[in-house]
Amino acid sequence: MTVASATESSSEIVENALLGGRVRFLQPAKGYRAGMDAALLAAACDAAPGERVIEAGCGAGAVLMQIAARRPGVALTGLERDPAMAALARRNAILNGAETTIVEGDIAQGFRALDLPVFDRAVSNPPFFDDPGALRAPSPGKSGAWMADDGLGAWTRFLLKSVREGGRIVVIHRADRLADLLAGLGETAGSFAIRPIHAFADEPAKRVLVQAIKTGKAPLRLLPPLVLHARDGAKHTAEAEAVLRGEAGLEW
């Protein structure tokens, strides 16, 4: 996610371990911090060596660094509008030896404003809300990560323009925005695959991972869900733990 107000929370930087220690990750001690959504989005990117991948709203680079660790040989580009977070993403790329380019810019300006060739794949974790009246962020440092200033449609339009015909788009978002995601991406993409993400098996899904293929025509596929937690007291299910540690991916 993009973080619009990172400067006040970026004075103290901490280092965390991702993917079972395979990734060293610098991020602000306060404000928006990378977590489960970033790990799942990275696990759902199955790019092949030589492919080019862009992330819209890369923040400090948690998704990019995990893709780099999972998918050697993939050329990664991150777009981030906050200069402080973009600088931190560059530091993380150096720290992890990842082939990554970080571009400063806003998705609201559109993909063409970046003057980049189209990509093979695009991934994104768009801000979950676009109605300021419906959200009170717990801190200013999280508001940019949670609030899509230009609406979800600006994100889907950017993603559609950023990939070639046949290119793949993967998004993680709130389950209750699934219809909006399908409508937006469906303007020029199809062949949808949807994986529900459940906190517990007996609760409704709160997240969805959605893959779309630009100009794709295949029928929509609803994939088996990923359940994150069990009721037996374990922190994560065995399947979720394998994904978080980088021992398994989320295949399409």
Backbone torsions as a table, in degrees:
resi	resn	phi	psi	omega
1	MET	NA	149.1	173.3
2	THR	-74.1	142.8	177.8
3	VAL	-120.1	112.8	-171.2
4	ALA	-85.7	-21.5	-173.1
5	SER	-127.8	51.7	-173.4
6	ALA	-81.6	-22.0	-169.2
7	THR	-59.7	-39.8	-177.5
8	GLU	-72.4	-21.3	-178.0
9	SER	-105.8	1.2	-174.9
10	SER	-98.2	3.8	-179.6
11	SER	-67.1	-31.6	176.7
12	GLU	-109.1	114.5	-178.2
13	ILE	-108.8	134.3	177.9
14	VAL	-118.7	156.7	176.6
15	GLU	-107.8	129.6	177.7
16	ASN	-121.8	161.0	178.2
17	ALA	-104.8	132.9	176.4
18	LEU	-119.6	161.3	179.1
19	LEU	53.7	46.3	176.9
20	GLY	64.9	26.2	178.2
21	GLY	97.7	-3.1	-179.8
22	ARG	-73.1	-22.0	-179.6
23	VAL	-120.6	128.2	170.8
24	ARG	-95.1	127.7	-171.3
25	PHE	-131.7	119.6	176.0
26	LEU	-90.7	132.8	177.1
27	GLN	-154.4	161.2	178.4
28	PRO	-60.4	143.7	177.8
29	ALA	-67.7	-28.0	179.5
30	LYS	-125.3	166.9	-177.8
31	GLY	89.9	-159.2	-179.1
32	TYR	-68.3	132.0	-179.9
33	ARG	-127.5	140.9	-177.9
34	ALA	-66.1	144.4	-178.7
35	GLY	-150.8	-137.8	-173.7
36	MET	-60.7	-43.5	-176.2
37	ASP	-60.0	-41.9	179.0
38	ALA	-63.2	-41.6	-179.8
39	ALA	-64.4	-41.4	-179.3
40	LEU	-68.8	-40.3	179.5
41	LEU	-63.2	-42.9	178.3
42	ALA	-63.8	-39.2	-179.5
43	ALA	-67.1	-23.2	-178.2
44	ALA	-90.0	-1.8	177.9
45	CYS	-94.1	108.4	-176.9
46	ASP	-107.0	41.4	-179.3
47	ALA	-62.1	147.3	180.0
48	ALA	-95.5	158.2	177.1
49	PRO	-53.5	136.9	-179.0
50	GLY	92.5	-16.7	178.7
51	GLU	-77.2	153.9	179.8
52	ARG	-107.6	130.4	-176.0
53	VAL	-126.5	134.7	174.1
54	ILE	-116.2	140.6	171.0
55	GLU	-111.7	125.8	176.4
56	ALA	-87.8	118.9	-177.7
57	GLY	76.6	66.8	-169.9
58	CYS	-86.4	-10.5	-178.0
59	GLY	56.1	-134.9	-180.0
60	ALA	-83.9	1.6	172.3
61	GLY	97.3	22.6	-177.8
62	ALA	-62.1	-43.5	179.3
63	VAL	-66.7	-46.8	-177.8
64	LEU	-60.2	-44.0	-178.1
65	MET	-65.9	-35.2	178.9
66	GLN	-74.2	-35.0	173.9
67	ILE	-64.2	-43.3	-179.6
68	ALA	-58.6	-39.9	179.5
69	ALA	-71.0	-34.5	-178.2
70	ARG	-81.4	-32.7	-169.4
71	ARG	-127.4	74.1	178.7
72	PRO	-58.1	143.0	177.6
73	GLY	89.9	-1.1	177.2
74	VAL	-88.9	134.9	178.9
75	ALA	-90.4	119.1	-171.9
76	LEU	-110.3	139.9	174.3
77	THR	-131.6	135.0	176.7
78	GLY	-118.6	138.0	175.0
79	LEU	-108.2	126.5	-178.8
80	GLU	-144.2	132.7	-176.7
81	ARG	-88.0	-19.3	-179.2
82	ASP	-90.8	117.7	-176.0
83	PRO	-58.9	-37.5	-178.7
84	ALA	-65.9	-40.8	179.3
85	MET	-72.7	-35.4	176.1
86	ALA	-62.1	-41.9	177.9
87	ALA	-63.4	-38.7	178.8
88	LEU	-67.7	-36.8	176.6
89	ALA	-62.3	-39.3	177.9
90	ARG	-64.8	-40.3	177.3
91	ARG	-61.9	-40.7	179.7
92	ASN	-66.4	-36.0	177.7
93	ALA	-63.6	-42.3	178.3
94	ILE	-66.0	-43.7	-178.0
95	LEU	-59.7	-35.1	-176.4
96	ASN	-102.5	2.9	179.9
97	GLY	61.8	35.9	-175.8
98	ALA	-94.9	135.5	176.8
99	GLU	-76.7	91.2	-172.1
100	THR	-139.4	136.4	174.0
101	THR	-112.2	128.1	179.1
102	ILE	-108.8	122.7	-178.8
103	VAL	-111.3	132.9	176.3
104	GLU	-89.4	127.3	-179.3
105	GLY	175.4	171.7	-176.6
106	ASP	-117.2	134.1	-179.8
107	ILE	-60.8	-25.0	-179.2
108	ALA	-62.9	-23.8	178.9
109	GLN	-78.3	-11.0	179.0
110	GLY	88.4	159.2	-177.2
111	PHE	-67.7	-37.2	-176.7
112	ARG	-60.9	-27.6	179.4
113	ALA	-64.6	-20.6	-179.9
114	LEU	-78.3	-18.0	-178.9
115	ASP	55.1	49.0	178.7
116	LEU	-119.5	149.4	172.4
117	PRO	-67.8	155.0	-177.8
118	VAL	-67.5	158.4	-173.5
119	PHE	-104.5	165.2	174.9
120	ASP	-78.0	-33.1	-177.1
121	ARG	-145.4	153.0	174.2
122	ALA	-136.2	140.8	177.1
123	VAL	-129.7	153.9	179.1
124	SER	-164.3	149.4	172.0
125	ASN	-122.1	76.0	-173.8
126	PRO	-61.1	153.1	173.6
127	PRO	-52.2	142.0	-170.0
128	PHE	-80.1	-14.0	-175.5
129	PHE	-129.8	148.5	174.4
130	ASP	-134.9	15.8	175.7
131	ASP	-119.8	103.4	-177.2
132	PRO	-57.8	-27.1	-179.5
133	GLY	-74.5	-13.0	-176.6
134	ALA	-100.0	1.0	-173.1
135	LEU	-140.9	133.6	168.6
136	ARG	-121.0	100.8	-178.7
137	ALA	-64.9	142.6	-178.1
138	PRO	-68.1	-17.9	178.2
139	SER	-156.1	151.2	179.3
140	PRO	-58.1	-31.0	-179.0
141	GLY	-67.3	-14.4	179.0
142	LYS	-102.3	-12.3	-171.6
143	SER	-63.6	-40.6	-179.5
144	GLY	-67.4	-30.0	178.7
145	ALA	-75.6	-24.7	-175.3
146	TRP	-99.4	-22.3	-171.2
147	MET	-114.5	119.0	176.9
148	ALA	-86.9	102.3	-174.3
149	ASP	-57.6	-36.1	-175.3
150	ASP	-105.9	12.7	176.9
151	GLY	83.7	159.9	-179.5
152	LEU	-61.8	-30.4	-179.8
153	GLY	-59.7	-34.4	178.2
154	ALA	-63.8	-35.0	-180.0
155	TRP	-72.2	-44.1	-179.8
156	THR	-66.4	-37.8	177.9
157	ARG	-63.7	-42.2	178.3
158	PHE	-61.1	-47.4	-177.5
159	LEU	-62.2	-40.7	179.4
160	LEU	-63.3	-38.7	179.9
161	LYS	-74.9	-22.0	-171.3
162	SER	-81.7	-13.0	-176.3
163	VAL	-116.6	153.2	177.1
164	ARG	-72.1	169.0	172.0
165	GLU	-60.9	131.9	-174.3
166	GLY	85.5	-6.5	177.7
167	GLY	-71.8	156.5	-173.2
168	ARG	-110.4	139.6	178.1
169	ILE	-119.1	131.2	176.7
170	VAL	-126.6	129.0	-177.2
171	VAL	-131.4	140.9	168.3
172	ILE	-112.7	135.2	-175.6
173	HIS	-157.1	177.9	175.4
174	ARG	-63.8	140.3	-179.7
175	ALA	-62.2	-32.0	-177.8
176	ASP	-76.6	-2.1	173.9
177	ARG	-104.7	12.2	-177.2
178	LEU	-58.2	-44.7	-178.9
179	ALA	-60.9	-39.6	179.0
180	ASP	-66.9	-39.1	177.8
181	LEU	-62.8	-46.5	-178.7
182	LEU	-64.7	-39.0	179.4
183	ALA	-66.0	-43.7	-178.8
184	GLY	-68.4	-50.1	-179.8
185	LEU	-69.6	-25.9	-178.5
186	GLY	-70.6	-4.5	177.3
187	GLU	-60.4	-41.4	178.8
188	THR	-137.8	8.6	-179.0
189	ALA	-127.9	162.6	178.8
190	GLY	-158.2	-150.3	-177.7
191	SER	51.6	45.8	-175.0
192	PHE	-67.4	142.0	168.9
193	ALA	-128.8	131.3	-173.9
194	ILE	-124.7	127.7	176.0
195	ARG	-118.9	111.4	176.9
196	PRO	-70.5	145.9	177.4
197	ILE	-118.3	117.7	-177.5
198	HIS	-110.0	135.9	171.7
199	ALA	-64.5	-46.2	175.7
200	PHE	-133.8	152.8	-175.0
201	ALA	-62.8	-27.9	-177.2
202	ASP	-97.3	16.4	177.3
203	GLU	-121.2	153.2	176.9
204	PRO	-61.8	152.4	176.7
205	ALA	-63.8	137.9	175.6
206	LYS	-104.4	-18.9	178.8
207	ARG	-129.5	157.6	169.8
208	VAL	-136.1	141.3	166.4
209	LEU	-100.1	127.9	-177.8
210	VAL	-123.9	126.7	170.6
211	GLN	-109.8	135.5	175.5
212	ALA	-130.1	147.4	177.5
213	ILE	-113.3	124.5	-178.6
214	LYS	-62.0	126.7	-175.5
215	THR	67.7	10.1	178.9
216	GLY	-66.7	145.5	-176.1
217	LYS	-123.3	-0.1	-176.0
218	ALA	-70.8	157.0	178.6
219	PRO	-62.9	151.8	175.9
220	LEU	-62.8	140.9	177.5
221	ARG	-120.9	129.0	173.7
222	LEU	-100.9	112.3	-172.0
223	LEU	-87.9	164.6	176.1
224	PRO	-59.4	143.5	-177.3
225	PRO	-74.3	159.9	168.0
226	LEU	-104.4	123.9	177.4
227	VAL	-102.4	125.1	-172.0
228	LEU	-84.1	-37.4	-173.2
229	HIS	-130.3	150.2	174.0
230	ALA	-108.4	165.7	179.5
231	ARG	-88.5	8.2	-176.3
232	ASP	-91.5	6.0	177.7
233	GLY	98.5	-14.7	177.5
234	ALA	-67.9	146.2	-177.9
235	LYS	-63.2	-43.9	179.7
236	HIS	-135.4	156.3	170.2
237	THR	-67.1	162.0	-179.7
238	ALA	-60.8	-38.7	179.6
239	GLU	-65.4	-44.9	179.7
240	ALA	-65.8	-40.4	-179.9
241	GLU	-62.5	-40.0	178.4
242	ALA	-63.5	-38.6	177.8
243	VAL	-66.3	-46.5	-176.8
244	LEU	-65.4	-29.9	179.8
245	ARG	-88.1	-1.9	179.7
246	GLY	79.4	13.7	179.2
247	GLU	-86.0	-12.2	179.6
248	ALA	-148.6	156.0	176.2
249	GLY	-113.3	-177.6	175.8
250	LEU	-113.3	98.1	-173.3
251	GLU	-81.0	153.1	179.3
252	TRP	-104.4	NA	NA
